[in-house]
Amino acid sequence: MQLLETTVTQFELRTPPGRRLHPPEIRRKLLMQEVPHIPLSYYAYLYQVVGRAHHWTSRLLPGKQLAREIHIDGIAVHVLSVDGAPAGWFELDWARKPGETRLVHFGLLPDFRGLGLARYLLSEAIHAGFAVGNPVMTLETNTLDHPAARRLYQEAGFVPVSSRSVTTRAIEA
């Protein structure tokens, strides 16, 4: 097993956005929706397709354990579809820390990168995060995530508040 060193940065957003971003004009049908009680196999698919390249491991769990993590009140998964195919997704958690909504996972599937969807998807995540009534949104990103992630979060108003070094295991391609 190969180990990787990464720097994890925590970000906060304390000001709700003024307006929602419009989806990019890509001449394709877009649908943004929450997926209540998402099927575990669908969640695992989204998680692995987006996270594999970035060595995501926190949700590589057996079914019952994964269900205990994501099928609870205060966890919401939203999926962006393009022409009926999943294109991106995010997971919000306001169950574990009072007064805070955490953007746990966020990403676009590889086939849909470069279409201008990331800003739109993040805008939707921010609006959904503040809609639960908490005064702060947080997220963590690391140096293994997509190279544009940190800049995207900062452009949306997130401010870095702390960082730490972490060792994680590499995911085999």
ABEGO torsion letter per residue (X at the ends): XBBBBBBBBBBBBABBBABBBBBBBAGBBBBBBBBBGBBAAAAAAAAAAAAAAAGBAAABBBAAAAAAAABBBGBBBBBBBBGGBBABBBBBBAAABBGBBBBABBEBBAAABGAGAAAAAAAAAAAAAAAAGBABBBBBBBAABBAAAAAAAAAAGBBBABBBBBBBBBBBX
